[in-house]
Amino acid sequence: MIATRLAIPDVVLLAPKVFGDERGFFYESFNQQAFEAAIGRSVSFVQDNHSCSARGVLRGLHYQLQQPQGKLVRVVAGEVFDVAVDLRQSSPTFGQWVGELLSAENKRQMWVPEGFAHGFLVLSESAEFLYKTTDYYAPQHERCLSWNDASIGINWPLERLAGAALQLSAKDQAGAALALAQIYA
């Protein structure tokens, strides 16, 4: 596995070693020891999630104030633009974002540690998105950051939607601006 620390160094892009031939491919999608070596700390995952979304669906930017979740995310069908926003007030990268294309084709994964808001935009006809979390889903602690807050300035690749309409849930449409959001100390 090749691990690349992104512009926010706590967020790590992971690319597996893929073995392929005329029959197809094989790769190790998760190895606890290799993962912990790549991110530099011990992590326990407690929940796996799987979502399927159509082109133009934007999910996020979600986070949990209590029971914060670290997420190891990947796409097994289609392509998404995946984003993490640093909400740790004490961090030198507070309020900054990183984004990467994740797809079934490139087989990359992104580690989004606790203290970040996370979201993604589906660029393909549909996408199946898998992620492991370090804590359980706790809807009473879930918060949503505005996907289009100008103070954060996420450069979503909306031009890649090929005429599809942007689709957000009511919860995601009502996300808070960074200046008004509840954040981590």
N, C-alpha and C positions, 0 to 999 in steps of 0.2 A: 504494500500500500504506500502511496505517495501522499504525504500530508503537507498542505500548504497553509500557513497562517495568512489570513487576509489582512486588509488595511486596519481592521480592528483585530489585533493579534489573538484574542481569546476565541474568535470564530475561526474554525478550521475547515478547509475543504479537503476531502478525502477522495482519492482516486484509487480504485482497486487494481491489482494486477490481474488482467483478464487473459485466460488461455482459450484460444479459439481455433477451430479448423472447419472443414466442410460440414461437420456434424452439428456445429453450433458453438457454444462457449460455456466456460465454467469460471466462476470467481468466488472468492470467499467474501461474502457481504458483511460479515461481522466477526471479529476476533477480539475478545475482551483485552488480552494483553497488548496486541498491536494498537488498539484504539486508545487505551490508557497511556501508552508510550507516546502516541501522536499528540494527545492533548495535554500531557504532563501531569495528570492526576487520576486518582481512582474514582470510578463512577459506577453506580448500580442503577440499572434500568428496571422499572416496575410495571410498565404498561407499553403495549404496542398498539398503534392506531393505523387505520387504513381509510383513505377517503378517495372518492372518484368525483371529478368535477369536469364540466364542459368548458370549451374555449371561452375566454373572457371572464371566467369566475375569478374574483379576487377574494381570498380568505385572509383576514387579519386586519390589522396587526395585533395579535393576541398575546397576553401574558397573564400570569397569576401573581398577585401581590404577596399572598401567603401561599405556602406550598409551591414556590416557584419551580418551574420545570426546565431542565436542560433537555434539548431535543436533538436527536440524531436523525436527520431527514434524508429521504431519497425518493426518486421517482422510478416506478417499474413499468409504466406505460405512458407515453407522451412526453411533454416538455413543460416545465414551469420556470418562471423567474422567481427565485427564492430570496427573501430579504430578512435581515436581522437588524434591529435598532437597539443601540445600547441605552438602557434606562437606569443605569447605575450612576446615581448623582455624584458619587465620589470618583468615578472613572475619568481619566483624561480624554476618553472618546465618548463621553456622555452626549446623547442626542445625535450621534453620527450613525450612519447606516452602511451596510455592505450588502451586495446582491450578486447572485451567481445563477447561471443557467444550469438546471439539473434536468437530466432526461434519462429515459430508458437507454438511449444510445450511448451517452457518455458515462453512465453508471456511477457518476459522482455522488457523494454524500456531503452534507454540511452539518457540522457540529455547532449548535446554537446553545451556548451555556445559559444557566440561570441568570436572571437579571436583564434579559433581552426581550423585546417584543418581536414576534415572528409572523410572517405572512408570505403568501405566494400568489402569483398570477399565472393562470393556465394559458399557454401560448399555442398548444396543439388542439386538435379537434376535441380531445378529452385527455385527462391525465389521472393516473392512479398514483397516489402519494402515500408513502409509508413513513412512520416515524416512531421512534422509541422515546420514552420520556423517563426522567429521573424521579418524578413524583406523580401522584395520581391526579386526574382531572378533578378540579374543585370549582364547580360553576359559581359558587358564592364568592370566590376570590378572583374570578376572571375579570380582566379589564381589556379594553380595546383602545388602541391608539389610532388616531386618524391616519388613514393610508395616504392622504394627499396633503398633509401638513406642510406648508411652504417653508417653515422653519427647519424642517428635516430635509426636505428637498429630494425625496426618492425619485430617481429617474426610471420610472416604470416603462418598459418597452411597449407602450400602448399601440404603437405603429405596427406591431407584430400580430395584432388581433385579426387581421385580414377581414375587416368589416364587421366582425362580431361585436355585439354590445358588451360593455363592461357590466358585470353582474356582482352585486354585493348584497349580503343579508342586511336586514334592518339593523341588527346589532353592529355590523361593520360600517354601515353608513353613518351611524351615530358615534363613531370613535372620537375620543377626546384629542384635542390639540396638545402637543407636548407641554406647552405653558400651563395647561390646566390638568394634565394627567397626574394620577397618583404614580409615584415612581419609587425605586429602591434607594435606600440610603447609600 
